[in-house]
């Protein structure tokens, strides 16, 4: 894979999709449908999916593409694939809470190696550079003209005063019980893959997820966090979280800055 070609395409498509999402977000009421798994979907999910899918297929026709909105067609699996959640945090979108993202990632040999996370309502854009390092871009966020960036890096955590982030819409009792094992100085809730990015920038040290997720929910944020020096492991045995699993379903996991003294479940 030519990362120097891939990164600008992913970045540009994420910004374009974010613009389309915000048109719908700021417009009149939109229709909300329910998918077969009882999760909600809106016209913004579908419009962003169509835009990103068309762009990735045109640019990389030989690479398998996996997207949330086309999940029913994903019977094949491979070692290398692009994976997309066109609107992660649909519940946040529906309730106009702003914590939703566009996620695009490349997975190679079970590992998300490059990714982009764009939170259009927050004006925050995170992605991995061709060399694998992670940055946050500021400025106009023009899809065709990259603006200034700043390298991002995980914190050096203090295990006596940890900063913890967890899901806003899916904060389970099990998650709260696990967080209670740590010495926490500050806790915040956030939606979508923004939680990975908060760990990547040092705004949080620990993000445990004791709840259902799919690979398209996590791959882009995982790539950004890894590029910033962070890690994502399984909740049960602390082994690395891998991708390309049957059905693209994730086990429970923990995302964290190295130095956090991980507790057993």
N, C-alpha and C positions, 0 to 999 in steps of 0.2 A: 504493500500500500504506500502510495506517495502522500505522506502526511501534509506536505506543503500545498498540495492540491485539495486535499480533503478538508482541512480546517477552514479555509475561506468559504467553501461551499456550505458546510454545516452552519457556520456563523451567519452567513447571509440568509439562508433559509429560515433559521430560527428567528431572526429579526423580522423578516417578511411575514412569517406566520404570526408573530406577536402583534404586528400591526393589524392584521386581519382580525385577530382575536379581540383587540381593543376596539375596533369598529363596532363589533357586535356587543361587547361589554358596555360601551357607552351609548348604545342605541336603545330603541324601545325594547319592551319585554321580548325575550326569546323563548322558543319552545324547548322544553326539557323532556327527553324521552328516556325510557328505561331499557337497558340492554338485558340480554338473557341471564346475566349473572346478577341482576338487580341493581347494577351500578348506573348512575345517570350519565347521559350523553347529550350534548347540545350541538347546535349548528356550528358553534365555534370549534368544537372538537373536530367535527367532520370537515370543515373548511380548511383548518390548519393541517389536518392529515392529508387532504388531497394536494395541497400546495407543497408540503415537504416531500411526500411520496413521489410526486411528479419530478421534483427537482433532483432528488437522490437517484431515481431510476435513470434520468437523462444523463447525469454526471458519472454514475457508477453502475452501468447496466449489468456487470458481471458479478456484483456482490449481492448476496441475499439480503433482503430487506424485511424486517419484522416491525410491525407497528401495532399499537393497542387497538386501533379501530378496525384493523384487518386481521385480528388474532385468529378468527375462525379458519383462515386460509393457511395458517402456519403449521402444516403437518411435517414439513422437512426441517432438519436441523443441520447446522454446519459449524465448522471451527471459526470461520470469519463471517461476521454479518453486521449490518447496520441495524440499530434498534431505536425506535422512536415512540415517545409519548407526546403527541401533538399538543395536549393540554393536560398537564398533570396538576391535580387539585381542582377537579371539576366542581366539587362542592363549594370550594372557596370562590370560584367564578360565579356560580349560581347565586350565592349569598352576597356577592360583590364585596368580598373581603380582601381581594388583591393578592393573596399569597398563592398564585398559580404560576406555572412555568411551562416553557417549551423545552423539551428534552430530546437531544439527538446524540447518539454515541456509536462508536465503533468497538466491537468486541473481537478480540483475537485470542484464540486458544483459551477460551474461558475467562479472559480478563478484559474489562473495559479499558482500552488504552487511550482513546481520545474522546472528548465529549464537549458539549455546549449546553449550558443551562441559562435560559433567558426568562426573567420575570418582568414582563412588559408593564404591568401596573405599578411595579416598584422602580422601574428604570434601572434594573441591575442585570448585567450580562457577565457571565463567567464562562471561561472555556480553557481548553488545553492548547498550547502552542504546538507547532510541528515537532519541537524537541521534547514534548511531554510535560513541560512546566505549566503551571496554572496561573491565570491572570484574571483580573476584573477589568473590563473596559469601561471608560467613562466618556463623556462627550455626547455627541449627537446620536450615536448608534445607527449610523447609516449602513444599510446592508451592503453597499458597494464600496465603502471607503472606511476601513478600520480606523478608529480613533485612538487616543492615548490609552495605554494600559498600565496597570501596576501589578507586579508579581504578588501573589498571595501565598501565605504560608500558615500552617497550623501553629497553634500556640505551644508554649512550654507549660503544660498544665501543673497546677498546684493541687495535689490530691486532697488537701485539707480545705480547698475552696474551689470546687469545680463549677464550671459554667455548663449547664445542661440544656439541651433543646429537645423537644419531643413533638409529636404530631398534634395539630390543633383539632382535627376532626376525628382522630382515632386514638385518643389517649385512654388506653385500657387500664383496668385495675392491675393487671400483671406488669404493665410498663411502670406504673407508679410504685408498685412494690419493689421492682428492680432498682429504680432510681433511689429509693429509700436506703439502699445499701451503701450509698456514697455520701461523702460530705459535700453538700451542694451549697454554694454561696448565692447562686442566681439560677433561676429556671425560667425559660420562656417557651411558649408554644409557637409553632409556625407550620404553615401548610406546604405541601408538595416537596420537591427536591431542594427547595431553599435550605432545608435543614442540613444537608450535606455541605452546602456552600458556606453556611455559618460556621461550621467546624473548619472548613478549608481556610477561611479568612481569620480564624482565631477568635471570632465572636462567640464561639461555643467550643467546649472541649469534648463533649460526649453526646451522642445521639443514639439511644437504644430504640429498636423497633420490635416490639412484641405484638405483632399483628400481621395480617396478610398484606403482602405486596407482590408485584410482578416485576420481571426483569426490566421492562420498559419504564417502570417507576423509578428505578434506582441506577441504571447503568451510567447515564450522563453525569449525575451527581457523584457517583462512585469514581468516575474517571477524573473529574475536577478535584475531588478530595485527594485521590492518589497523587495527582500532579502537584498538590500542595504539601505532600509529605504525610498525609493521613492514611488510615487503614479502615477496611470494612471486613468484619469477620462474622461467622455464624454465631448465633446466640448460645447454642448448646455446647459447642466444643471449642469455640474461638479459632477454628480453622478458617482460611480465606474464603470469602463468598465468591463462588464461581458462577459463570453464565453459560447459557446453552442447555439448560436443564430441561427435562421432559415437561412440556406444558408451559415453560417459561415462568414457573412459580418459584418464589423465593422462600427459604426458611426465615425464621426470625433472625435478626442480625443486630450488630452493634457497629456504629461508625464512630471513630474516635481519633484524637491526636495521640501519637506515641508518647508514652510517659504516664498516661492514665493507667492506674492500677485496676485492671478489669476484674470484676467480681464474678464468681460462678453464678449460674442461674438460681 
